[in-house]
Amino acid sequence: MQTLTGERSHGAAACADGVGMPTVGLLLEVDFKWLMAGQGCWVDPTRLRADPLYAANCLRTALCSPCEALRGCARFLQTALGLP
């Protein structure tokens, strides 16, 4: 499993400007899914992309987590999904 490192920050920057978005977005989703699973929360990746309310609820849960890696991943994914 990947962790948030300086390399991930570079990937998040790519998300922010749309460069390499499909690959980076997918990696963020996979990281997010597994980090959430580690906290006992199961995420449906298809619904995460299709349902903004579901995505917002998942992100809100992640941002309240005691896991720093999950919170960081959630912030990057929030930007990648274009959610406030």
mmCIF file of the N, C-alpha and C atoms, coordinates in Angstrom:
data_MODEL
# 
_entry.id   MODEL 
# 
loop_
_atom_site.group_PDB 
_atom_site.id 
_atom_site.type_symbol 
_atom_site.label_atom_id 
_atom_site.label_alt_id 
_atom_site.label_comp_id 
_atom_site.label_asym_id 
_atom_site.label_entity_id 
_atom_site.label_seq_id 
_atom_site.pdbx_PDB_ins_code 
_atom_site.Cartn_x 
_atom_site.Cartn_y 
_atom_site.Cartn_z 
_atom_site.occupancy 
_atom_site.B_iso_or_equiv 
_atom_site.pdbx_formal_charge 
_atom_site.auth_seq_id 
_atom_site.auth_comp_id 
_atom_site.auth_asym_id 
_atom_site.auth_atom_id 
_atom_site.pdbx_PDB_model_num 
ATOM 1   N N  . MET A 1 1  ? 0.842   -1.166 0.000   1.00 0.00 ? 1  MET A N  1 
ATOM 2   C CA . MET A 1 1  ? 0.000   0.000  0.000   1.00 0.00 ? 1  MET A CA 1 
ATOM 3   C C  . MET A 1 1  ? 0.891   1.234  0.000   1.00 0.00 ? 1  MET A C  1 
ATOM 4   N N  . GLN A 1 2  ? 0.504   2.244  -0.765  1.00 0.00 ? 2  GLN A N  1 
ATOM 5   C CA . GLN A 1 2  ? 1.277   3.477  -0.793  1.00 0.00 ? 2  GLN A CA 1 
ATOM 6   C C  . GLN A 1 2  ? 0.958   4.329  0.416   1.00 0.00 ? 2  GLN A C  1 
ATOM 7   N N  . THR A 1 3  ? 1.943   5.090  0.822   1.00 0.00 ? 3  THR A N  1 
ATOM 8   C CA . THR A 1 3  ? 1.716   6.069  1.868   1.00 0.00 ? 3  THR A CA 1 
ATOM 9   C C  . THR A 1 3  ? 1.948   7.438  1.288   1.00 0.00 ? 3  THR A C  1 
ATOM 10  N N  . LEU A 1 4  ? 1.524   8.450  2.006   1.00 0.00 ? 4  LEU A N  1 
ATOM 11  C CA . LEU A 1 4  ? 1.707   9.811  1.535   1.00 0.00 ? 4  LEU A CA 1 
ATOM 12  C C  . LEU A 1 4  ? 3.146   10.233 1.763   1.00 0.00 ? 4  LEU A C  1 
ATOM 13  N N  . THR A 1 5  ? 3.823   10.536 0.681   1.00 0.00 ? 5  THR A N  1 
ATOM 14  C CA . THR A 1 5  ? 5.207   10.993 0.747   1.00 0.00 ? 5  THR A CA 1 
ATOM 15  C C  . THR A 1 5  ? 5.338   12.220 -0.130  1.00 0.00 ? 5  THR A C  1 
ATOM 16  N N  . GLY A 1 6  ? 6.543   12.718 -0.257  1.00 0.00 ? 6  GLY A N  1 
ATOM 17  C CA . GLY A 1 6  ? 6.775   13.834 -1.155  1.00 0.00 ? 6  GLY A CA 1 
ATOM 18  C C  . GLY A 1 6  ? 6.328   13.506 -2.573  1.00 0.00 ? 6  GLY A C  1 
ATOM 19  N N  . GLU A 1 7  ? 6.479   12.242 -2.967  1.00 0.00 ? 7  GLU A N  1 
ATOM 20  C CA . GLU A 1 7  ? 6.059   11.824 -4.295  1.00 0.00 ? 7  GLU A CA 1 
ATOM 21  C C  . GLU A 1 7  ? 4.548   11.963 -4.447  1.00 0.00 ? 7  GLU A C  1 
ATOM 22  N N  . ARG A 1 8  ? 3.804   11.659 -3.427  1.00 0.00 ? 8  ARG A N  1 
ATOM 23  C CA . ARG A 1 8  ? 2.352   11.791 -3.487  1.00 0.00 ? 8  ARG A CA 1 
ATOM 24  C C  . ARG A 1 8  ? 1.962   13.251 -3.595  1.00 0.00 ? 8  ARG A C  1 
ATOM 25  N N  . SER A 1 9  ? 2.698   14.139 -2.925  1.00 0.00 ? 9  SER A N  1 
ATOM 26  C CA . SER A 1 9  ? 2.392   15.555 -3.031  1.00 0.00 ? 9  SER A CA 1 
ATOM 27  C C  . SER A 1 9  ? 2.515   15.996 -4.480  1.00 0.00 ? 9  SER A C  1 
ATOM 28  N N  . HIS A 1 10 ? 3.549   15.496 -5.179  1.00 0.00 ? 10 HIS A N  1 
ATOM 29  C CA . HIS A 1 10 ? 3.714   15.819 -6.586  1.00 0.00 ? 10 HIS A CA 1 
ATOM 30  C C  . HIS A 1 10 ? 2.512   15.289 -7.369  1.00 0.00 ? 10 HIS A C  1 
ATOM 31  N N  . GLY A 1 11 ? 2.064   14.095 -7.036  1.00 0.00 ? 11 GLY A N  1 
ATOM 32  C CA . GLY A 1 11 ? 0.899   13.525 -7.697  1.00 0.00 ? 11 GLY A CA 1 
ATOM 33  C C  . GLY A 1 11 ? -0.352  14.341 -7.427  1.00 0.00 ? 11 GLY A C  1 
ATOM 34  N N  . ALA A 1 12 ? -0.488  14.852 -6.219  1.00 0.00 ? 12 ALA A N  1 
ATOM 35  C CA . ALA A 1 12 ? -1.644  15.670 -5.881  1.00 0.00 ? 12 ALA A CA 1 
ATOM 36  C C  . ALA A 1 12 ? -1.620  16.960 -6.675  1.00 0.00 ? 12 ALA A C  1 
ATOM 37  N N  . ALA A 1 13 ? -0.427  17.509 -6.894  1.00 0.00 ? 13 ALA A N  1 
ATOM 38  C CA . ALA A 1 13 ? -0.314  18.721 -7.704  1.00 0.00 ? 13 ALA A CA 1 
ATOM 39  C C  . ALA A 1 13 ? -0.779  18.426 -9.120  1.00 0.00 ? 13 ALA A C  1 
ATOM 40  N N  . ALA A 1 14 ? -0.446  17.240 -9.621  1.00 0.00 ? 14 ALA A N  1 
ATOM 41  C CA . ALA A 1 14 ? -0.909  16.864 -10.954 1.00 0.00 ? 14 ALA A CA 1 
ATOM 42  C C  . ALA A 1 14 ? -2.427  16.787 -10.979 1.00 0.00 ? 14 ALA A C  1 
ATOM 43  N N  . CYS A 1 15 ? -3.030  16.312 -9.891  1.00 0.00 ? 15 CYS A N  1 
ATOM 44  C CA . CYS A 1 15 ? -4.486  16.263 -9.813  1.00 0.00 ? 15 CYS A CA 1 
ATOM 45  C C  . CYS A 1 15 ? -5.074  17.656 -9.866  1.00 0.00 ? 15 CYS A C  1 
ATOM 46  N N  . ALA A 1 16 ? -4.477  18.558 -9.139  1.00 0.00 ? 16 ALA A N  1 
ATOM 47  C CA . ALA A 1 16 ? -5.011  19.903 -9.038  1.00 0.00 ? 16 ALA A CA 1 
ATOM 48  C C  . ALA A 1 16 ? -5.060  20.596 -10.390 1.00 0.00 ? 16 ALA A C  1 
ATOM 49  N N  . ASP A 1 17 ? -4.072  20.347 -11.260 1.00 0.00 ? 17 ASP A N  1 
ATOM 50  C CA . ASP A 1 17 ? -4.085  21.020 -12.554 1.00 0.00 ? 17 ASP A CA 1 
ATOM 51  C C  . ASP A 1 17 ? -4.570  20.112 -13.683 1.00 0.00 ? 17 ASP A C  1 
ATOM 52  N N  . GLY A 1 18 ? -4.989  18.891 -13.367 1.00 0.00 ? 18 GLY A N  1 
ATOM 53  C CA . GLY A 1 18 ? -5.571  17.991 -14.341 1.00 0.00 ? 18 GLY A CA 1 
ATOM 54  C C  . GLY A 1 18 ? -4.568  17.169 -15.131 1.00 0.00 ? 18 GLY A C  1 
ATOM 55  N N  . VAL A 1 19 ? -3.275  17.405 -14.958 1.00 0.00 ? 19 VAL A N  1 
ATOM 56  C CA . VAL A 1 19 ? -2.266  16.658 -15.695 1.00 0.00 ? 19 VAL A CA 1 
ATOM 57  C C  . VAL A 1 19 ? -2.185  15.247 -15.125 1.00 0.00 ? 19 VAL A C  1 
ATOM 58  N N  . GLY A 1 20 ? -2.334  14.250 -15.955 1.00 0.00 ? 20 GLY A N  1 
ATOM 59  C CA . GLY A 1 20 ? -2.243  12.870 -15.495 1.00 0.00 ? 20 GLY A CA 1 
ATOM 60  C C  . GLY A 1 20 ? -3.406  12.460 -14.605 1.00 0.00 ? 20 GLY A C  1 
ATOM 61  N N  . MET A 1 21 ? -4.500  13.153 -14.698 1.00 0.00 ? 21 MET A N  1 
ATOM 62  C CA . MET A 1 21 ? -5.620  12.942 -13.797 1.00 0.00 ? 21 MET A CA 1 
ATOM 63  C C  . MET A 1 21 ? -6.137  11.506 -13.759 1.00 0.00 ? 21 MET A C  1 
ATOM 64  N N  . PRO A 1 22 ? -6.370  10.838 -14.912 1.00 0.00 ? 22 PRO A N  1 
ATOM 65  C CA . PRO A 1 22 ? -6.935  9.488  -14.799 1.00 0.00 ? 22 PRO A CA 1 
ATOM 66  C C  . PRO A 1 22 ? -6.073  8.555  -13.956 1.00 0.00 ? 22 PRO A C  1 
ATOM 67  N N  . THR A 1 23 ? -4.770  8.555  -14.169 1.00 0.00 ? 23 THR A N  1 
ATOM 68  C CA . THR A 1 23 ? -3.895  7.671  -13.416 1.00 0.00 ? 23 THR A CA 1 
ATOM 69  C C  . THR A 1 23 ? -3.804  8.095  -11.966 1.00 0.00 ? 23 THR A C  1 
ATOM 70  N N  . VAL A 1 24 ? -3.555  9.373  -11.728 1.00 0.00 ? 24 VAL A N  1 
ATOM 71  C CA . VAL A 1 24 ? -3.424  9.866  -10.360 1.00 0.00 ? 24 VAL A CA 1 
ATOM 72  C C  . VAL A 1 24 ? -4.745  9.730  -9.622  1.00 0.00 ? 24 VAL A C  1 
ATOM 73  N N  . GLY A 1 25 ? -5.851  10.064 -10.294 1.00 0.00 ? 25 GLY A N  1 
ATOM 74  C CA . GLY A 1 25 ? -7.162  9.932  -9.666  1.00 0.00 ? 25 GLY A CA 1 
ATOM 75  C C  . GLY A 1 25 ? -7.447  8.500  -9.246  1.00 0.00 ? 25 GLY A C  1 
ATOM 76  N N  . LEU A 1 26 ? -7.091  7.562  -10.106 1.00 0.00 ? 26 LEU A N  1 
ATOM 77  C CA . LEU A 1 26 ? -7.302  6.150  -9.784  1.00 0.00 ? 26 LEU A CA 1 
ATOM 78  C C  . LEU A 1 26 ? -6.444  5.733  -8.604  1.00 0.00 ? 26 LEU A C  1 
ATOM 79  N N  . LEU A 1 27 ? -5.190  6.150  -8.594  1.00 0.00 ? 27 LEU A N  1 
ATOM 80  C CA . LEU A 1 27 ? -4.311  5.820  -7.468  1.00 0.00 ? 27 LEU A CA 1 
ATOM 81  C C  . LEU A 1 27 ? -4.835  6.413  -6.169  1.00 0.00 ? 27 LEU A C  1 
ATOM 82  N N  . LEU A 1 28 ? -5.323  7.644  -6.223  1.00 0.00 ? 28 LEU A N  1 
ATOM 83  C CA . LEU A 1 28 ? -5.894  8.262  -5.022  1.00 0.00 ? 28 LEU A CA 1 
ATOM 84  C C  . LEU A 1 28 ? -7.104  7.478  -4.535  1.00 0.00 ? 28 LEU A C  1 
ATOM 85  N N  . GLU A 1 29 ? -7.959  7.071  -5.462  1.00 0.00 ? 29 GLU A N  1 
ATOM 86  C CA . GLU A 1 29 ? -9.151  6.307  -5.081  1.00 0.00 ? 29 GLU A CA 1 
ATOM 87  C C  . GLU A 1 29 ? -8.778  4.980  -4.434  1.00 0.00 ? 29 GLU A C  1 
ATOM 88  N N  . VAL A 1 30 ? -7.793  4.303  -5.002  1.00 0.00 ? 30 VAL A N  1 
ATOM 89  C CA . VAL A 1 30 ? -7.364  3.014  -4.440  1.00 0.00 ? 30 VAL A CA 1 
ATOM 90  C C  . VAL A 1 30 ? -6.757  3.226  -3.051  1.00 0.00 ? 30 VAL A C  1 
ATOM 91  N N  . ASP A 1 31 ? -5.883  4.220  -2.922  1.00 0.00 ? 31 ASP A N  1 
ATOM 92  C CA . ASP A 1 31 ? -5.308  4.536  -1.601  1.00 0.00 ? 31 ASP A CA 1 
ATOM 93  C C  . ASP A 1 31 ? -6.420  4.843  -0.602  1.00 0.00 ? 31 ASP A C  1 
ATOM 94  N N  . PHE A 1 32 ? -7.352  5.686  -1.034  1.00 0.00 ? 32 PHE A N  1 
ATOM 95  C CA . PHE A 1 32 ? -8.452  6.098  -0.156  1.00 0.00 ? 32 PHE A CA 1 
ATOM 96  C C  . PHE A 1 32 ? -9.279  4.886  0.279   1.00 0.00 ? 32 PHE A C  1 
ATOM 97  N N  . LYS A 1 33 ? -9.626  4.053  -0.686  1.00 0.00 ? 33 LYS A N  1 
ATOM 98  C CA . LYS A 1 33 ? -10.436 2.861  -0.388  1.00 0.00 ? 33 LYS A CA 1 
ATOM 99  C C  . LYS A 1 33 ? -9.760  1.987  0.667   1.00 0.00 ? 33 LYS A C  1 
ATOM 100 N N  . TRP A 1 34 ? -8.443  1.722  0.497   1.00 0.00 ? 34 TRP A N  1 
ATOM 101 C CA . TRP A 1 34 ? -7.760  0.837  1.434   1.00 0.00 ? 34 TRP A CA 1 
ATOM 102 C C  . TRP A 1 34 ? -7.492  1.503  2.782   1.00 0.00 ? 34 TRP A C  1 
ATOM 103 N N  . LEU A 1 35 ? -7.201  2.786  2.766   1.00 0.00 ? 35 LEU A N  1 
ATOM 104 C CA . LEU A 1 35 ? -7.028  3.494  4.043   1.00 0.00 ? 35 LEU A CA 1 
ATOM 105 C C  . LEU A 1 35 ? -8.348  3.525  4.819   1.00 0.00 ? 35 LEU A C  1 
ATOM 106 N N  . MET A 1 36 ? -9.453  3.724  4.117   1.00 0.00 ? 36 MET A N  1 
ATOM 107 C CA . MET A 1 36 ? -10.770 3.704  4.781   1.00 0.00 ? 36 MET A CA 1 
ATOM 108 C C  . MET A 1 36 ? -11.067 2.296  5.309   1.00 0.00 ? 36 MET A C  1 
ATOM 109 N N  . ALA A 1 37 ? -10.738 1.273  4.525   1.00 0.00 ? 37 ALA A N  1 
ATOM 110 C CA . ALA A 1 37 ? -10.965 -0.103 4.976   1.00 0.00 ? 37 ALA A CA 1 
ATOM 111 C C  . ALA A 1 37 ? -10.187 -0.377 6.254   1.00 0.00 ? 37 ALA A C  1 
ATOM 112 N N  . GLY A 1 38 ? -8.992  0.191  6.352   1.00 0.00 ? 38 GLY A N  1 
ATOM 113 C CA . GLY A 1 38 ? -8.192  0.037  7.566   1.00 0.00 ? 38 GLY A CA 1 
ATOM 114 C C  . GLY A 1 38 ? -8.850  0.651  8.784   1.00 0.00 ? 38 GLY A C  1 
ATOM 115 N N  . GLN A 1 39 ? -9.769  1.595  8.550   1.00 0.00 ? 39 GLN A N  1 
ATOM 116 C CA . GLN A 1 39 ? -10.508 2.226  9.645   1.00 0.00 ? 39 GLN A CA 1 
ATOM 117 C C  . GLN A 1 39 ? -11.885 1.576  9.845   1.00 0.00 ? 39 GLN A C  1 
ATOM 118 N N  . GLY A 1 40 ? -12.137 0.503  9.074   1.00 0.00 ? 40 GLY A N  1 
ATOM 119 C CA . GLY A 1 40 ? -13.413 -0.210 9.211   1.00 0.00 ? 40 GLY A CA 1 
ATOM 120 C C  . GLY A 1 40 ? -14.537 0.363  8.379   1.00 0.00 ? 40 GLY A C  1 
ATOM 121 N N  . CYS A 1 41 ? -14.221 1.204  7.388   1.00 0.00 ? 41 CYS A N  1 
ATOM 122 C CA . CYS A 1 41 ? -15.234 1.820  6.522   1.00 0.00 ? 41 CYS A CA 1 
ATOM 123 C C  . CYS A 1 41 ? -15.027 1.330  5.092   1.00 0.00 ? 41 CYS A C  1 
ATOM 124 N N  . TRP A 1 42 ? -16.073 0.790  4.497   1.00 0.00 ? 42 TRP A N  1 
ATOM 125 C CA . TRP A 1 42 ? -15.980 0.257  3.141   1.00 0.00 ? 42 TRP A CA 1 
ATOM 126 C C  . TRP A 1 42 ? -16.472 1.294  2.153   1.00 0.00 ? 42 TRP A C  1 
ATOM 127 N N  . VAL A 1 43 ? -15.735 1.476  1.066   1.00 0.00 ? 43 VAL A N  1 
ATOM 128 C CA . VAL A 1 43 ? -16.043 2.500  0.071   1.00 0.00 ? 43 VAL A CA 1 
ATOM 129 C C  . VAL A 1 43 ? -16.330 1.830  -1.270  1.00 0.00 ? 43 VAL A C  1 
ATOM 130 N N  . ASP A 1 44 ? -17.401 2.279  -1.931  1.00 0.00 ? 44 ASP A N  1 
ATOM 131 C CA . ASP A 1 44 ? -17.746 1.823  -3.273  1.00 0.00 ? 44 ASP A CA 1 
ATOM 132 C C  . ASP A 1 44 ? -17.148 2.835  -4.260  1.00 0.00 ? 44 ASP A C  1 
ATOM 133 N N  . PRO A 1 45 ? -16.043 2.488  -4.941  1.00 0.00 ? 45 PRO A N  1 
ATOM 134 C CA . PRO A 1 45 ? -15.363 3.438  -5.830  1.00 0.00 ? 45 PRO A CA 1 
ATOM 135 C C  . PRO A 1 45 ? -16.242 3.977  -6.962  1.00 0.00 ? 45 PRO A C  1 
ATOM 136 N N  . THR A 1 46 ? -17.106 3.141  -7.514  1.00 0.00 ? 46 THR A N  1 
ATOM 137 C CA . THR A 1 46 ? -17.991 3.591  -8.587  1.00 0.00 ? 46 THR A CA 1 
ATOM 138 C C  . THR A 1 46 ? -18.952 4.648  -8.061  1.00 0.00 ? 46 THR A C  1 
ATOM 139 N N  . ARG A 1 47 ? -19.535 4.387  -6.918  1.00 0.00 ? 47 ARG A N  1 
ATOM 140 C CA . ARG A 1 47 ? -20.463 5.347  -6.316  1.00 0.00 ? 47 ARG A CA 1 
ATOM 141 C C  . ARG A 1 47 ? -19.730 6.608  -5.856  1.00 0.00 ? 47 ARG A C  1 
ATOM 142 N N  . LEU A 1 48 ? -18.491 6.458  -5.422  1.00 0.00 ? 48 LEU A N  1 
ATOM 143 C CA . LEU A 1 48 ? -17.690 7.598  -4.991  1.00 0.00 ? 48 LEU A CA 1 
ATOM 144 C C  . LEU A 1 48 ? -17.570 8.621  -6.120  1.00 0.00 ? 48 LEU A C  1 
ATOM 145 N N  . ARG A 1 49 ? -17.373 8.144  -7.354  1.00 0.00 ? 49 ARG A N  1 
ATOM 146 C CA . ARG A 1 49 ? -17.248 9.032  -8.513  1.00 0.00 ? 49 ARG A CA 1 
ATOM 147 C C  . ARG A 1 49 ? -18.593 9.545  -8.990  1.00 0.00 ? 49 ARG A C  1 
ATOM 148 N N  . ALA A 1 50 ? -19.663 8.754  -8.837  1.00 0.00 ? 50 ALA A N  1 
ATOM 149 C CA . ALA A 1 50 ? -20.958 9.080  -9.426  1.00 0.00 ? 50 ALA A CA 1 
ATOM 150 C C  . ALA A 1 50 ? -21.894 9.857  -8.509  1.00 0.00 ? 50 ALA A C  1 
ATOM 151 N N  . ASP A 1 51 ? -21.708 9.759  -7.203  1.00 0.00 ? 51 ASP A N  1 
ATOM 152 C CA . ASP A 1 51 ? -22.654 10.342 -6.240  1.00 0.00 ? 51 ASP A CA 1 
ATOM 153 C C  . ASP A 1 51 ? -21.935 11.351 -5.343  1.00 0.00 ? 51 ASP A C  1 
ATOM 154 N N  . PRO A 1 52 ? -22.087 12.649 -5.642  1.00 0.00 ? 52 PRO A N  1 
ATOM 155 C CA . PRO A 1 52 ? -21.378 13.677 -4.864  1.00 0.00 ? 52 PRO A CA 1 
ATOM 156 C C  . PRO A 1 52 ? -21.723 13.665 -3.370  1.00 0.00 ? 52 PRO A C  1 
ATOM 157 N N  . LEU A 1 53 ? -22.955 13.339 -3.017  1.00 0.00 ? 53 LEU A N  1 
ATOM 158 C CA . LEU A 1 53 ? -23.340 13.288 -1.607  1.00 0.00 ? 53 LEU A CA 1 
ATOM 159 C C  . LEU A 1 53 ? -22.622 12.133 -0.896  1.00 0.00 ? 53 LEU A C  1 
ATOM 160 N N  . TYR A 1 54 ? -22.577 10.979 -1.543  1.00 0.00 ? 54 TYR A N  1 
ATOM 161 C CA . TYR A 1 54 ? -21.862 9.828  -0.990  1.00 0.00 ? 54 TYR A CA 1 
ATOM 162 C C  . TYR A 1 54 ? -20.382 10.159 -0.826  1.00 0.00 ? 54 TYR A C  1 
ATOM 163 N N  . ALA A 1 55 ? -19.803 10.767 -1.876  1.00 0.00 ? 55 ALA A N  1 
ATOM 164 C CA . ALA A 1 55 ? -18.388 11.148 -1.820  1.00 0.00 ? 55 ALA A CA 1 
ATOM 165 C C  . ALA A 1 55 ? -18.138 12.123 -0.675  1.00 0.00 ? 55 ALA A C  1 
ATOM 166 N N  . ALA A 1 56 ? -19.006 13.113 -0.531  1.00 0.00 ? 56 ALA A N  1 
ATOM 167 C CA . ALA A 1 56 ? -18.844 14.098 0.543   1.00 0.00 ? 56 ALA A CA 1 
ATOM 168 C C  . ALA A 1 56 ? -18.919 13.436 1.914   1.00 0.00 ? 56 ALA A C  1 
ATOM 169 N N  . ASN A 1 57 ? -19.818 12.481 2.083   1.00 0.00 ? 57 ASN A N  1 
ATOM 170 C CA . ASN A 1 57 ? -19.937 11.776 3.361   1.00 0.00 ? 57 ASN A CA 1 
ATOM 171 C C  . ASN A 1 57 ? -18.700 10.922 3.640   1.00 0.00 ? 57 ASN A C  1 
ATOM 172 N N  . CYS A 1 58 ? -18.189 10.247 2.609   1.00 0.00 ? 58 CYS A N  1 
ATOM 173 C CA . CYS A 1 58 ? -16.971 9.446  2.777   1.00 0.00 ? 58 CYS A CA 1 
ATOM 174 C C  . CYS A 1 58 ? -15.796 10.349 3.152   1.00 0.00 ? 58 CYS A C  1 
ATOM 175 N N  . LEU A 1 59 ? -15.672 11.462 2.445   1.00 0.00 ? 59 LEU A N  1 
ATOM 176 C CA . LEU A 1 59 ? -14.573 12.392 2.721   1.00 0.00 ? 59 LEU A CA 1 
ATOM 177 C C  . LEU A 1 59 ? -14.695 12.995 4.111   1.00 0.00 ? 59 LEU A C  1 
ATOM 178 N N  . ARG A 1 60 ? -15.897 13.327 4.521   1.00 0.00 ? 60 ARG A N  1 
ATOM 179 C CA . ARG A 1 60 ? -16.105 13.885 5.862   1.00 0.00 ? 60 ARG A CA 1 
ATOM 180 C C  . ARG A 1 60 ? -15.673 12.872 6.931   1.00 0.00 ? 60 ARG A C  1 
ATOM 181 N N  . THR A 1 61 ? -16.036 11.613 6.734   1.00 0.00 ? 61 THR A N  1 
ATOM 182 C CA . THR A 1 61 ? -15.621 10.562 7.662   1.00 0.00 ? 61 THR A CA 1 
ATOM 183 C C  . THR A 1 61 ? -14.096 10.464 7.709   1.00 0.00 ? 61 THR A C  1 
ATOM 184 N N  . ALA A 1 62 ? -13.469 10.486 6.532   1.00 0.00 ? 62 ALA A N  1 
ATOM 185 C CA . ALA A 1 62 ? -12.011 10.367 6.450   1.00 0.00 ? 62 ALA A CA 1 
ATOM 186 C C  . ALA A 1 62 ? -11.322 11.559 7.103   1.00 0.00 ? 62 ALA A C  1 
ATOM 187 N N  . LEU A 1 63 ? -11.848 12.759 6.892   1.00 0.00 ? 63 LEU A N  1 
ATOM 188 C CA . LEU A 1 63 ? -11.218 13.958 7.443   1.00 0.00 ? 63 LEU A CA 1 
ATOM 189 C C  . LEU A 1 63 ? -11.315 14.028 8.967   1.00 0.00 ? 63 LEU A C  1 
ATOM 190 N N  . CYS A 1 64 ? -12.225 13.260 9.541   1.00 0.00 ? 64 CYS A N  1 
ATOM 191 C CA . CYS A 1 64 ? -12.364 13.199 11.004  1.00 0.00 ? 64 CYS A CA 1 
ATOM 192 C C  . CYS A 1 64 ? -11.578 12.024 11.604  1.00 0.00 ? 64 CYS A C  1 
ATOM 193 N N  . SER A 1 65 ? -10.911 11.263 10.767  1.00 0.00 ? 65 SER A N  1 
ATOM 194 C CA . SER A 1 65 ? -10.169 10.087 11.220  1.00 0.00 ? 65 SER A CA 1 
ATOM 195 C C  . SER A 1 65 ? -8.916  10.482 12.001  1.00 0.00 ? 65 SER A C  1 
ATOM 196 N N  . PRO A 1 66 ? -8.510  9.649  12.953  1.00 0.00 ? 66 PRO A N  1 
ATOM 197 C CA . PRO A 1 66 ? -7.239  9.887  13.640  1.00 0.00 ? 66 PRO A CA 1 
ATOM 198 C C  . PRO A 1 66 ? -6.021  9.524  12.776  1.00 0.00 ? 66 PRO A C  1 
ATOM 199 N N  . CYS A 1 67 ? -6.251  8.908  11.602  1.00 0.00 ? 67 CYS A N  1 
ATOM 200 C CA . CYS A 1 67 ? -5.176  8.470  10.708  1.00 0.00 ? 67 CYS A CA 1 
ATOM 201 C C  . CYS A 1 67 ? -4.745  9.627  9.799   1.00 0.00 ? 67 CYS A C  1 
ATOM 202 N N  . GLU A 1 68 ? -3.524  10.118 10.007  1.00 0.00 ? 68 GLU A N  1 
ATOM 203 C CA . GLU A 1 68 ? -3.012  11.250 9.223   1.00 0.00 ? 68 GLU A CA 1 
ATOM 204 C C  . GLU A 1 68 ? -2.936  10.913 7.735   1.00 0.00 ? 68 GLU A C  1 
ATOM 205 N N  . ALA A 1 69 ? -2.507  9.700  7.395   1.00 0.00 ? 69 ALA A N  1 
ATOM 206 C CA . ALA A 1 69 ? -2.418  9.304  5.985   1.00 0.00 ? 69 ALA A CA 1 
ATOM 207 C C  . ALA A 1 69 ? -3.788  9.351  5.315   1.00 0.00 ? 69 ALA A C  1 
ATOM 208 N N  . LEU A 1 70 ? -4.819  8.905  6.013   1.00 0.00 ? 70 LEU A N  1 
ATOM 209 C CA . LEU A 1 70 ? -6.175  8.932  5.479   1.00 0.00 ? 70 LEU A CA 1 
ATOM 210 C C  . LEU A 1 70 ? -6.658  10.369 5.312   1.00 0.00 ? 70 LEU A C  1 
ATOM 211 N N  . ARG A 1 71 ? -6.408  11.204 6.283   1.00 0.00 ? 71 ARG A N  1 
ATOM 212 C CA . ARG A 1 71 ? -6.830  12.610 6.173   1.00 0.00 ? 71 ARG A CA 1 
ATOM 213 C C  . ARG A 1 71 ? -6.147  13.291 4.996   1.00 0.00 ? 71 ARG A C  1 
ATOM 214 N N  . GLY A 1 72 ? -4.855  13.044 4.817   1.00 0.00 ? 72 GLY A N  1 
ATOM 215 C CA . GLY A 1 72 ? -4.129  13.635 3.700   1.00 0.00 ? 72 GLY A CA 1 
ATOM 216 C C  . GLY A 1 72 ? -4.654  13.133 2.362   1.00 0.00 ? 72 GLY A C  1 
ATOM 217 N N  . CYS A 1 73 ? -4.879  11.843 2.266   1.00 0.00 ? 73 CYS A N  1 
ATOM 218 C CA . CYS A 1 73 ? -5.414  11.261 1.043   1.00 0.00 ? 73 CYS A CA 1 
ATOM 219 C C  . CYS A 1 73 ? -6.797  11.843 0.738   1.00 0.00 ? 73 CYS A C  1 
ATOM 220 N N  . ALA A 1 74 ? -7.612  12.001 1.761   1.00 0.00 ? 74 ALA A N  1 
ATOM 221 C CA . ALA A 1 74 ? -8.952  12.569 1.581   1.00 0.00 ? 74 ALA A CA 1 
ATOM 222 C C  . ALA A 1 74 ? -8.881  13.994 1.042   1.00 0.00 ? 74 ALA A C  1 
ATOM 223 N N  . ARG A 1 75 ? -7.933  14.789 1.538   1.00 0.00 ? 75 ARG A N  1 
ATOM 224 C CA . ARG A 1 75 ? -7.793  16.168 1.038   1.00 0.00 ? 75 ARG A CA 1 
ATOM 225 C C  . ARG A 1 75 ? -7.414  16.166 -0.440  1.00 0.00 ? 75 ARG A C  1 
ATOM 226 N N  . PHE A 1 76 ? -6.482  15.291 -0.828  1.00 0.00 ? 76 PHE A N  1 
ATOM 227 C CA . PHE A 1 76 ? -6.096  15.203 -2.242  1.00 0.00 ? 76 PHE A CA 1 
ATOM 228 C C  . PHE A 1 76 ? -7.263  14.730 -3.095  1.00 0.00 ? 76 PHE A C  1 
ATOM 229 N N  . LEU A 1 77 ? -7.995  13.721 -2.627  1.00 0.00 ? 77 LEU A N  1 
ATOM 230 C CA . LEU A 1 77 ? -9.110  13.184 -3.384  1.00 0.00 ? 77 LEU A CA 1 
ATOM 231 C C  . LEU A 1 77 ? -10.232 14.210 -3.493  1.00 0.00 ? 77 LEU A C  1 
ATOM 232 N N  . GLN A 1 78 ? -10.445 14.966 -2.451  1.00 0.00 ? 78 GLN A N  1 
ATOM 233 C CA . GLN A 1 78 ? -11.464 16.023 -2.471  1.00 0.00 ? 78 GLN A CA 1 
ATOM 234 C C  . GLN A 1 78 ? -11.174 17.001 -3.608  1.00 0.00 ? 78 GLN A C  1 
ATOM 235 N N  . THR A 1 79 ? -9.917  17.392 -3.739  1.00 0.00 ? 79 THR A N  1 
ATOM 236 C CA . THR A 1 79 ? -9.500  18.291 -4.827  1.00 0.00 ? 79 THR A CA 1 
ATOM 237 C C  . THR A 1 79 ? -9.682  17.605 -6.174  1.00 0.00 ? 79 THR A C  1 
ATOM 238 N N  . ALA A 1 80 ? -9.255  16.356 -6.281  1.00 0.00 ? 80 ALA A N  1 
ATOM 239 C CA . ALA A 1 80 ? -9.345  15.618 -7.549  1.00 0.00 ? 80 ALA A CA 1 
ATOM 240 C C  . ALA A 1 80 ? -10.792 15.450 -8.003  1.00 0.00 ? 80 ALA A C  1 
ATOM 241 N N  . LEU A 1 81 ? -11.703 15.268 -7.045  1.00 0.00 ? 81 LEU A N  1 
ATOM 242 C CA . LEU A 1 81 ? -13.118 15.102 -7.375  1.00 0.00 ? 81 LEU A CA 1 
ATOM 243 C C  . LEU A 1 81 ? -13.828 16.436 -7.583  1.00 0.00 ? 81 LEU A C  1 
ATOM 244 N N  . GLY A 1 82 ? -13.135 17.528 -7.275  1.00 0.00 ? 82 GLY A N  1 
ATOM 245 C CA . GLY A 1 82 ? -13.721 18.860 -7.441  1.00 0.00 ? 82 GLY A CA 1 
ATOM 246 C C  . GLY A 1 82 ? -14.787 19.183 -6.414  1.00 0.00 ? 82 GLY A C  1 
ATOM 247 N N  . LEU A 1 83 ? -14.650 18.619 -5.217  1.00 0.00 ? 83 LEU A N  1 
ATOM 248 C CA . LEU A 1 83 ? -15.622 18.873 -4.157  1.00 0.00 ? 83 LEU A CA 1 
ATOM 249 C C  . LEU A 1 83 ? -15.112 19.943 -3.216  1.00 0.00 ? 83 LEU A C  1 
ATOM 250 N N  . PRO A 1 84 ? -16.024 20.734 -2.660  1.00 0.00 ? 84 PRO A N  1 
ATOM 251 C CA . PRO A 1 84 ? -15.586 21.791 -1.721  1.00 0.00 ? 84 PRO A CA 1 
ATOM 252 C C  . PRO A 1 84 ? -15.081 21.254 -0.400  1.00 0.00 ? 84 PRO A C  1 
# 
